[in-house]
Amino acid sequence: MDKYTGKRLDGRYEIHELVGAGGMALVYRAYDTLNQRIVAIKILKDEYLHNAEFIRRFKNESKAISLLSHPNIVKVYDVSFGDQIQYIVEEFIDGVTLKQYLDQQSGVDWHKALYFTTEILRALQHAHERGIVHRDIKPQNIMVLPNGHIKVTDFGIARFARSETRTMTDKAIGSVHYIAPEQARGDPTDEKADIYSVGVMLYEMTTGQLPFEAENAVSVAIMQLQTDPCPPRQINPDLPMGLQEITLKAMQKDPLQR
């Protein structure tokens, strides 16, 4: 039993069970007694509580995220920044991550891949128009609902999960396959970085494999910078030429070419 299950936060949220753990936060299914609904609560791990710069940015970003309202984005209902606990309350999604979905399927039809990608792009357009860049688009942060629709999650949290130093470690392995070259270099990023990451996911969905694989995170990052991907149609000849062109355009090394 962890220290939150069975407790009530701020007299309002009854913590039922731990349902997931990310690099920065623990995710619980909880009951909101005020609005009488099941919610998901992301509680910041203790090791981040005493990083003043991180907390400042976390607060600012959380306020921005709460401004997002789109059917393809997980809703944020509430945030709390106490000295001993910091958490975000979101709608509870009864679904699987796109990562789990892809692992369960032998392959994804390109029509389905195109449908998923369109919904992801609608969510990102909504965010980008409001000055919010996700910066950590990957299948683990995309939820597939039972009705087949998509919800993008983890806006603005993973962005600040990196340490103050820009060292690439093996901890980055979950994201490094999807980061844009400018992210791999440590350069400033804008919405074009999200487009690159969507291109990588579209490549993975339509070919059944990642464009760049290597033994460690640093090697993959170098490939993001220097190596051109194998054209998707060489792996899956059934793909329309136009879909290949869209995928490779999104994955251009130069952000201005995407």
Buried (B, 14 or more C-beta within 10 A) or exposed (E): EEEBBEEEBEEBBBBBEBEEEBBBBBBBBBBBEEEEEEBBBBBBBEEBBEBEEBBEBBEEBBEBBBEBEBEBBBBBBBBBEEEEBBBBBBBBBEBBBBBBBBEEEEEBEBEBBBBBBEBBBBBBBBBBEEEBBBBBBBBBBBBBEEEEBBBBBBBBBBBBBBEEEEEBEEBBEBBBBBBBBBBBBEEEBBBBBBBBBBBBBBBBBBBBEBBBEBEBBBBBBBBBEEEEBEBBBEBBEEBEEEBBEBBBEBBBBEBEEB
